[in-house]
């Protein structure tokens, strides 16, 4: 699907742009769809692949693969660097630690560059912005028509996420923190929690495939700058390389194309 840069480009870039990149050939938790072998260096992506249409598992040609529009962006970054992409799937709250210790080279996982995170890692330019949504059981849709109605409710929230910050501002809310969105959906479907706050594209992807869940009329009042890619603190060369790729993708209108394609794929059963 994607073509890698020629070997000479890889050699020229290896010393400067891939400093600190990993060299492990395996991929944890599935492979990124469309990967092709490349000579030389490997760049390691950390992600939490339970976040459709950003990153998620999908059976492609009978094989469990990690797909999504974040993954397409990561493949373009690797291609521009003449590197092979390795994808490591983990819980969302483990991502920053893995990045800080150098076990992964960069993180793409619907990551908002808030001030607390900026103290720990560096960020690329923003590449996407999404709204927030409240997901409830279909029978409770009218019950949770406003954010005030969520006061005192039990909420299933992804640990370490912006949604956790939003939930903490709701008076009396009882928060159950979980590492995976799929686990939150199970908690919601089994009535162990009353509602969840998710990114709207993620919420839309899940309710298309999970019977009995809907998006409520309540809308979290949260202003954010959008999503960016996380890089280990001080790795300015990698930040600059990633920004060049993002600039190219934006100029080619590729990101919106990736979002549309990943949304369609996520809706397929």
Residue frames relative to the residue before (quaternion, step in Angstrom):
aa qw qx qy qz dx dy dz
X 1.0000 0.0000 0.0000 0.0000 0.00 0.00 0.00
X 0.7812 0.1673 -0.0916 0.5945 3.52 0.94 -0.89
X 0.2984 -0.7484 0.5617 0.1880 3.58 -1.08 0.66
X 0.3758 -0.7364 0.5190 0.2170 3.57 -0.91 0.90
X 0.6006 -0.5578 0.4378 0.3695 3.56 -1.28 0.43
X 0.6009 -0.5793 0.4048 0.3734 3.56 -1.14 0.49
X 0.6868 -0.5290 0.3189 0.3831 3.55 -1.21 0.59
X 0.6446 0.5271 -0.3506 0.4287 3.58 0.91 -0.77
X 0.6304 0.5202 -0.3408 0.4645 3.59 1.04 -0.70
X 0.6237 0.5464 -0.3346 0.4478 3.54 1.04 -0.78
X 0.6666 0.5038 -0.3078 0.4550 3.57 0.95 -0.92
X 0.6688 0.5131 -0.3034 0.4442 3.58 0.92 -0.89
X 0.7401 0.4260 -0.2302 0.4667 3.55 1.00 -0.81
X 0.5223 0.6943 -0.4091 0.2790 3.57 1.13 -0.57
X 0.6938 0.5108 -0.2988 0.4103 3.56 0.84 -0.95
X 0.7807 0.3593 -0.1900 0.4747 3.55 0.91 -0.86
X 0.7860 0.3735 -0.1988 0.4507 3.56 0.70 -1.06
X 0.7614 0.3625 -0.2126 0.4937 3.59 1.09 -0.55
X 0.2524 0.7757 -0.5350 0.2198 3.56 1.17 0.50
X 0.8153 0.2219 -0.1799 0.5037 3.53 -0.79 1.01
X 0.4982 0.6550 -0.4478 0.3495 3.65 1.20 -0.10
X 0.5333 -0.6515 0.4435 0.3074 3.54 -1.16 0.65
X 0.2793 -0.7589 0.5600 0.1801 3.53 -1.30 0.14
X 0.4149 0.7181 -0.4707 0.3011 3.59 1.24 0.30
X 0.3836 -0.7728 0.4592 0.2116 3.59 -0.73 0.97
X 0.6523 0.5472 -0.3272 0.4098 3.60 1.10 -0.52
X 0.2751 -0.7282 0.6033 0.1736 3.53 -1.35 0.36
X 0.2991 -0.7644 0.5449 0.1712 3.58 -0.81 0.96
X 0.8452 0.2029 -0.1398 0.4742 3.54 -1.12 0.75
X 0.7551 -0.3097 0.1983 0.5427 3.61 1.11 0.53
X 0.4034 -0.7054 0.5248 0.2535 3.55 -1.29 0.20
X 0.5215 -0.6086 0.4835 0.3519 3.54 -1.20 0.40
X 0.4620 -0.6961 0.4738 0.2785 3.56 -0.72 1.10
X 0.7954 0.3073 -0.2277 0.4702 3.57 -0.95 0.88
X 0.4231 0.7003 -0.4818 0.3139 3.61 1.22 0.05
X 0.0743 -0.7705 0.6308 0.0530 3.54 -1.13 0.66
X 0.5915 -0.5929 0.3977 0.3747 3.59 -1.07 0.64
X 0.0291 -0.7772 0.6281 0.0252 3.55 -1.16 0.59
X 0.4538 -0.6648 0.5158 0.2935 3.53 -1.10 0.64
X 0.7472 0.4274 -0.2782 0.4262 3.55 -1.21 0.43
X 0.8614 -0.2034 0.1470 0.4416 3.50 -1.16 -0.79
X 0.2584 -0.7137 0.6279 0.1722 3.50 -1.39 0.37
X 0.1628 -0.7551 0.6247 0.1146 3.57 -1.02 0.79
X 0.2738 -0.8118 0.5071 0.0945 3.55 -0.74 1.14
X 0.1988 -0.7792 0.5903 0.0700 3.53 -0.79 1.15
X 0.1859 -0.7470 0.6269 0.1204 3.56 -1.02 0.86
X 0.1306 0.7900 -0.5868 0.1207 3.57 -0.88 0.96
X 0.3085 -0.6945 0.6063 0.2342 3.56 -1.32 0.24
X 0.1763 -0.8720 0.4532 0.0555 3.53 0.08 1.38
X 0.5003 0.5950 -0.4727 0.4151 3.55 0.69 1.17
X 0.5596 0.6359 -0.3040 0.4360 3.52 1.29 0.51
X 0.0500 0.8312 -0.5523 0.0408 3.61 0.70 1.01
X 0.6083 -0.1751 -0.7725 -0.0507 1.62 -2.03 1.47
X 0.3886 0.7407 -0.4739 0.2754 3.62 1.24 0.22
X 0.7415 -0.2184 0.1800 0.6084 3.58 0.79 -1.12
X 0.1809 0.7826 -0.5689 0.1766 3.57 -0.83 0.99
X 0.5235 -0.6190 0.4873 0.3244 3.54 -1.31 0.39
X 0.0616 0.7815 -0.6175 0.0643 3.55 -1.07 0.81
X 0.4062 -0.6722 0.5529 0.2782 3.55 -1.07 0.73
X 0.0202 0.7865 -0.6131 0.0717 3.56 -0.59 1.20
X 0.8275 -0.0770 -0.0112 0.5561 3.57 -0.56 1.21
X 0.7199 -0.4733 0.2344 0.4504 3.54 1.00 0.92
X 0.6768 0.4621 -0.2831 0.4982 3.59 1.26 0.16
X 0.4557 -0.6701 0.5149 0.2798 3.58 -0.99 0.86
X 0.0709 0.8080 -0.5781 0.0887 3.56 -0.57 1.15
X 0.4011 -0.6743 0.5616 0.2628 3.55 -1.27 0.49
X 0.0034 0.8074 -0.5843 0.0814 3.53 -0.64 1.20
X 0.3752 0.7245 -0.5338 0.2223 3.57 -1.32 -0.02
X 0.6327 -0.5767 0.3452 0.3846 3.56 -1.16 0.40
X 0.5701 0.5535 -0.3903 0.4651 3.62 1.15 -0.41
X 0.6467 0.5227 -0.3153 0.4573 3.56 1.04 -0.81
X 0.6254 0.5270 -0.3387 0.4652 3.58 1.03 -0.72
X 0.6297 0.5179 -0.3259 0.4786 3.58 1.04 -0.78
X 0.6498 0.5225 -0.3130 0.4548 3.59 0.95 -0.90
X 0.6477 0.5150 -0.3224 0.4597 3.59 0.99 -0.79
X 0.6441 0.5109 -0.3230 0.4689 3.58 1.06 -0.69
X 0.6079 0.5400 -0.3431 0.4703 3.59 1.08 -0.72
X 0.6700 0.4909 -0.2936 0.4732 3.58 0.89 -0.96
X 0.6423 0.5337 -0.3271 0.4423 3.59 0.94 -0.87
X 0.6767 0.4938 -0.2965 0.4587 3.57 0.92 -0.91
X 0.6972 0.4457 -0.2662 0.4944 3.57 1.20 -0.48
X 0.4332 -0.7046 0.4589 0.3246 3.58 1.26 -0.09
X 0.5363 0.6364 -0.3757 0.4076 3.56 1.14 0.67
X 0.4595 -0.6208 0.5478 0.3215 3.51 -1.35 0.27
X 0.3393 -0.7459 0.5421 0.1859 3.58 -1.00 0.87
X 0.0778 -0.7486 0.6570 0.0435 3.53 -1.00 0.94
X 0.1879 -0.7947 0.5714 0.0812 3.59 -0.85 0.98
X 0.1024 -0.7789 0.6176 0.0368 3.57 -0.82 1.04
X 0.2120 -0.7912 0.5689 0.0737 3.55 -0.65 1.21
X 0.1376 0.7881 -0.5833 0.1401 3.58 -0.82 1.01
X 0.6419 -0.4909 0.3829 0.4475 3.59 -1.23 0.06
X 0.6379 -0.5808 0.3529 0.3624 3.56 -1.08 0.78
X 0.7009 0.4924 -0.2837 0.4310 3.58 0.91 -0.90
X 0.6298 0.5244 -0.3420 0.4597 3.62 1.26 -0.09
X 0.4884 0.7270 -0.4059 0.2611 3.58 1.21 -0.42
X 0.7076 0.4717 -0.2919 0.4377 3.60 0.72 -1.00
X 0.6325 0.5322 -0.3294 0.4563 3.57 1.06 -0.70
X 0.6510 0.5070 -0.3069 0.4743 3.57 1.00 -0.84
X 0.6497 0.5090 -0.3109 0.4714 3.58 1.07 -0.74
X 0.6765 0.5133 -0.2949 0.4382 3.57 0.87 -0.95
X 0.7177 0.4244 -0.2485 0.4931 3.58 1.08 -0.70
X 0.5413 -0.6690 0.3766 0.3429 3.59 1.27 0.03
X 0.4289 0.7013 -0.4749 0.3142 3.61 1.19 0.25
X 0.7403 0.1432 -0.1485 0.6398 3.55 1.29 -0.34
X 0.4830 -0.6959 0.4632 0.2607 3.59 -1.17 0.61
X 0.7900 -0.0522 0.0354 0.6098 3.55 1.14 -0.65
X 0.2830 -0.7560 0.5740 0.1376 3.55 -1.26 0.51
X 0.0512 0.7422 -0.6676 0.0296 3.54 -0.98 0.96
X 0.3238 0.7432 -0.5205 0.2683 3.57 -0.47 1.18
X 0.6653 -0.4881 0.3049 0.4756 3.57 0.82 0.97
X 0.2914 0.8071 -0.4559 0.2363 3.56 1.06 0.86
X 0.2333 -0.7786 0.5714 0.1133 3.57 -0.69 1.13
X 0.3549 -0.7663 0.4950 0.2046 3.63 -0.74 0.98
X 0.0646 0.8152 -0.5711 0.0713 3.58 0.43 1.19
X 0.7174 -0.4866 0.2899 0.4056 3.55 -1.26 0.33
X 0.6305 0.5385 -0.3425 0.4419 3.60 1.01 -0.73
X 0.6810 0.4766 -0.2904 0.4741 3.58 0.93 -0.85
X 0.6177 0.5644 -0.3436 0.4265 3.58 1.06 -0.69
X 0.5867 0.5626 -0.3678 0.4517 3.59 1.22 -0.38
X 0.7332 0.4401 -0.2198 0.4695 3.57 1.15 -0.66
X 0.8159 0.0802 0.0125 0.5725 3.57 0.98 -0.88
X 0.4584 -0.6325 0.5351 0.3215 3.55 -1.35 0.13
X 0.2469 -0.7788 0.5631 0.1246 3.56 -1.23 0.47
X 0.4794 -0.6095 0.5504 0.3093 3.49 -1.32 0.48
X 0.6507 -0.4097 0.4124 0.4885 3.53 -1.30 -0.29
X 0.5898 -0.5686 0.4276 0.3820 3.59 -1.20 0.45
X 0.1694 -0.8101 0.5550 0.0838 3.55 -1.05 0.75
X 0.8090 0.0450 -0.0157 0.5858 3.63 1.20 -0.30
X 0.1153 -0.7811 0.6110 0.0582 3.55 -1.23 0.58
X 0.0242 -0.8159 0.5768 -0.0303 3.57 -0.87 0.96
X 0.4896 -0.6400 0.5086 0.3034 3.55 -1.28 0.46
X 0.4458 -0.6516 0.5410 0.2900 3.53 -1.37 0.24
X 0.0947 -0.7923 0.6008 0.0474 3.57 -1.20 0.49
X 0.3295 -0.7041 0.5927 0.2105 3.55 -1.31 0.46
X 0.1571 -0.7920 0.5871 0.0569 3.58 -0.74 1.11
X 0.0174 0.7929 -0.6059 0.0625 3.55 -0.90 1.01
X 0.6053 -0.4986 0.4415 0.4359 3.55 -1.31 0.01
X 0.6443 -0.5710 0.3513 0.3680 3.54 -1.05 0.80
X 0.6586 0.5284 -0.3091 0.4376 3.59 0.99 -0.81
X 0.7212 0.4377 -0.2334 0.4835 3.60 1.22 -0.51
X 0.3310 0.7872 -0.4804 0.2001 3.59 1.25 0.09
X 0.7076 0.4482 -0.2692 0.4753 3.61 0.84 -0.93
X 0.5961 0.5935 -0.3537 0.4090 3.58 1.14 -0.61
X 0.7846 0.2675 -0.1291 0.5443 3.58 1.03 -0.81
X 0.1520 0.8221 -0.5257 0.1571 3.54 0.65 1.19
X 0.7637 0.2215 -0.1428 0.5893 3.61 1.27 -0.27
X 0.6084 -0.5503 0.4180 0.3903 3.55 -1.23 0.35
X 0.5853 0.5797 -0.3700 0.4295 3.59 1.11 -0.60
X 0.6179 0.5643 -0.3389 0.4301 3.57 1.10 -0.69
X 0.6311 0.5419 -0.3281 0.4477 3.58 1.23 -0.40
X 0.4558 0.6843 -0.4590 0.3366 3.60 1.24 -0.15
X 0.8179 0.1929 -0.1798 0.5114 3.55 -0.76 1.09
X 0.5334 0.6366 -0.4054 0.3819 3.60 1.26 -0.10
X 0.4383 -0.6491 0.5410 0.3064 3.55 -1.28 0.33
X 0.1184 -0.8275 0.5488 -0.0045 3.55 -0.73 1.13
X 0.2577 -0.7318 0.6105 0.1593 3.55 -0.99 0.88
X 0.0236 0.8320 -0.5439 0.1067 3.57 -0.49 1.23
X 0.4710 -0.6586 0.5041 0.3004 3.56 -1.08 0.71
X 0.4620 -0.7083 0.4674 0.2576 3.57 -0.75 1.09
X 0.8238 0.2408 -0.1924 0.4758 3.53 -1.06 0.84
X 0.5731 0.6202 -0.3605 0.3962 3.57 1.29 0.07
X 0.6477 -0.4790 0.4204 0.4174 3.53 -1.37 0.16
X 0.6084 0.5654 -0.3467 0.4358 3.57 1.09 -0.70
X 0.5966 0.5461 -0.3590 0.4658 3.58 1.15 -0.56
X 0.6312 0.5224 -0.3240 0.4730 3.59 1.04 -0.76
X 0.6441 0.5139 -0.3196 0.4679 3.58 0.99 -0.84
X 0.6616 0.5275 -0.3061 0.4363 3.58 0.89 -0.97
X 0.6483 0.5381 -0.3189 0.4342 3.58 1.03 -0.76
X 0.6431 0.5142 -0.3290 0.4624 3.61 1.20 -0.32
X 0.5863 0.5771 -0.3706 0.4312 3.62 1.26 -0.19
X 0.4394 -0.7281 0.4538 0.2662 3.63 -0.50 1.13
X 0.8629 0.1407 -0.1184 0.4708 3.53 -0.95 0.96
X 0.4301 0.7140 -0.4674 0.2945 3.60 1.21 0.00
X 0.2547 -0.7446 0.6007 0.1411 3.55 -1.00 0.88
X 0.1547 -0.8475 0.5068 0.0293 3.55 -0.29 1.32
X 0.1249 -0.7429 0.6543 0.0658 3.52 -0.96 0.98
X 0.1746 -0.8186 0.5429 0.0676 3.57 -0.41 1.23
X 0.0077 0.7990 -0.5989 0.0537 3.56 -0.81 1.06
X 0.5477 -0.6665 0.4098 0.2965 3.57 -1.12 0.64
X 0.7866 0.2792 -0.1206 0.5373 3.58 1.11 -0.70
X 0.5267 -0.6258 0.4782 0.3200 3.58 -1.05 0.80
X 0.6175 0.5621 -0.3468 0.4272 3.59 1.01 -0.77
X 0.6419 0.5053 -0.3240 0.4771 3.60 1.07 -0.68
X 0.6170 0.5375 -0.3377 0.4652 3.58 1.08 -0.72
X 0.6368 0.5292 -0.3213 0.4596 3.57 0.98 -0.85
X 0.6401 0.5161 -0.3192 0.4712 3.59 1.01 -0.79
X 0.6444 0.5178 -0.3110 0.4689 3.57 1.00 -0.85
X 0.6646 0.5023 -0.2950 0.4680 3.56 1.00 -0.84
X 0.6814 0.4985 -0.2882 0.4519 3.57 0.90 -0.91
X 0.7218 0.4127 -0.2374 0.5023 3.58 1.12 -0.64
X 0.5009 -0.7057 0.3793 0.3276 3.59 1.34 0.34
X 0.3945 0.7080 -0.4960 0.3114 3.58 1.10 0.59
X 0.7452 0.1384 -0.1393 0.6372 3.55 1.31 -0.30
X 0.5242 -0.6658 0.4435 0.2920 3.57 -1.20 0.51
X 0.8082 -0.0365 0.0978 0.5795 3.57 1.00 -0.81
X 0.1554 -0.7544 0.6223 0.1396 3.52 -1.35 0.09
X 0.2845 -0.7095 0.6126 0.2010 3.54 -1.25 0.52
X 0.0466 0.7985 -0.5937 0.0883 3.57 -0.79 1.09
X 0.6027 -0.4695 0.4662 0.4461 3.52 -1.34 0.08
X 0.5625 -0.6431 0.3929 0.3401 3.59 -0.91 0.86
X 0.6559 0.4909 -0.3476 0.4561 3.67 0.85 -0.75
X 0.6291 0.5233 -0.3272 0.4726 3.59 1.09 -0.72
X 0.6478 0.5208 -0.3066 0.4638 3.56 0.95 -0.93
X 0.6609 0.5136 -0.3056 0.4540 3.57 0.92 -0.91
X 0.6451 0.5246 -0.3223 0.4525 3.57 1.00 -0.80
X 0.6877 0.4876 -0.2893 0.4535 3.58 0.93 -0.87
X 0.6993 0.4787 -0.3069 0.4332 3.61 0.80 -0.90
X 0.5712 0.5724 -0.3878 0.4424 3.60 1.21 -0.31
X 0.7825 0.3433 -0.1491 0.4976 3.56 1.13 -0.66
X 0.7146 0.3811 -0.2413 0.5347 3.59 1.25 -0.22
X 0.3485 -0.7699 0.5023 0.1831 3.55 -0.44 1.21
X 0.7948 0.3450 -0.2498 0.4324 3.55 -1.07 0.80
X 0.6674 0.4560 -0.3108 0.5001 3.60 1.26 0.01
X 0.0423 -0.7924 0.6086 -0.0013 3.58 -1.10 0.74
X 0.4657 -0.6102 0.5429 0.3406 3.54 -1.34 0.13
X 0.3658 -0.7442 0.5231 0.1968 3.56 -0.75 1.08
X 0.6116 -0.5631 0.4161 0.3684 3.56 -1.31 0.25
X 0.5193 0.6290 -0.4170 0.4010 3.58 1.23 -0.35
X 0.0845 -0.7985 0.5957 0.0187 3.58 -0.91 0.93
X 0.4071 -0.7185 0.5038 0.2534 3.63 -0.59 1.07
X 0.3126 -0.7369 0.5726 0.1772 3.55 -0.93 0.94
X 0.3138 0.7445 -0.5172 0.2823 3.53 0.17 1.31
X 0.1790 -0.7831 0.5904 0.0777 3.53 -0.76 1.08
X 0.0535 0.8028 -0.5902 0.0652 3.55 -0.83 0.97
X 0.5489 -0.6425 0.4410 0.3023 3.55 -1.27 0.39
X 0.6227 -0.5253 0.3593 0.4552 3.58 1.22 -0.19
X 0.6125 -0.5766 0.4188 0.3421 3.54 -1.32 -0.22
X 0.0592 -0.7792 0.6239 0.0126 3.52 -1.17 0.71
X 0.5068 -0.6343 0.4973 0.3057 3.54 -1.34 0.22
X 0.3372 -0.7633 0.5225 0.1750 3.56 -0.87 0.98
X 0.0472 -0.7793 0.6247 -0.0158 3.56 -1.02 0.93
X 0.6049 -0.5686 0.4060 0.3820 3.59 -1.07 0.66
X 0.5874 -0.6163 0.4006 0.3387 3.55 -0.96 0.92
X 0.8119 0.2815 -0.2230 0.4603 3.54 -0.93 0.98
X 0.5961 0.5646 -0.3719 0.4331 3.60 1.23 -0.19
X 0.0915 -0.8581 0.5051 0.0157 3.55 0.54 1.26
X 0.6295 0.5554 -0.3422 0.4220 3.57 1.01 -0.77
X 0.6705 0.4763 -0.3013 0.4825 3.58 0.98 -0.81
X 0.5917 0.5531 -0.3613 0.4620 3.61 1.06 -0.70
X 0.6849 0.4906 -0.2867 0.4561 3.59 0.85 -0.98
X 0.6446 0.5200 -0.3214 0.4592 3.58 1.00 -0.84
X 0.6629 0.5009 -0.3033 0.4666 3.59 0.93 -0.90
X 0.6454 0.5210 -0.3248 0.4545 3.60 0.97 -0.81
X 0.6144 0.5404 -0.3481 0.4575 3.59 1.07 -0.70
X 0.6571 0.4961 -0.3103 0.4753 3.57 0.97 -0.83
X 0.6522 0.5100 -0.3200 0.4605 3.60 0.93 -0.84
X 0.6231 0.5320 -0.3356 0.4649 3.59 1.01 -0.79
X 0.6603 0.5044 -0.3092 0.4626 3.57 0.96 -0.87
X 0.6732 0.5022 -0.3013 0.4514 3.58 0.87 -0.94
X 0.6475 0.5072 -0.3188 0.4710 3.58 1.03 -0.75
X 0.6590 0.5100 -0.3141 0.4549 3.57 0.97 -0.83
X 0.7070 0.4263 -0.2428 0.5094 3.58 1.17 -0.59
X 0.3958 -0.7329 0.4553 0.3145 3.61 1.34 0.00
X 0.2980 0.7995 -0.4730 0.2196 3.56 1.14 0.65
X 0.6317 0.5675 -0.3572 0.3890 3.60 0.96 -0.79
X 0.6530 0.4899 -0.3187 0.4816 3.60 0.91 -0.83
X 0.6121 0.5364 -0.3423 0.4695 3.59 1.09 -0.67
X 0.6583 0.5056 -0.3048 0.4671 3.58 0.94 -0.89
X 0.6256 0.5388 -0.3349 0.4542 3.60 1.00 -0.83
X 0.6768 0.4959 -0.2948 0.4573 3.59 0.85 -0.96
X 0.6769 0.4938 -0.2951 0.4593 3.57 0.91 -0.93
X 0.6724 0.4900 -0.2991 0.4672 3.60 0.95 -0.85
X 0.6211 0.5369 -0.3393 0.4593 3.60 1.05 -0.72
X 0.6460 0.5049 -0.3132 0.4793 3.58 0.99 -0.83
X 0.6647 0.5087 -0.3052 0.4541 3.57 0.95 -0.87
X 0.6512 0.5277 -0.3110 0.4481 3.57 1.00 -0.85
X 0.6752 0.5063 -0.2905 0.4510 3.58 1.08 -0.69
X 0.5799 0.5926 -0.3747 0.4149 3.59 1.24 -0.35
X 0.3010 -0.7584 0.5518 0.1725 3.57 -0.97 0.85
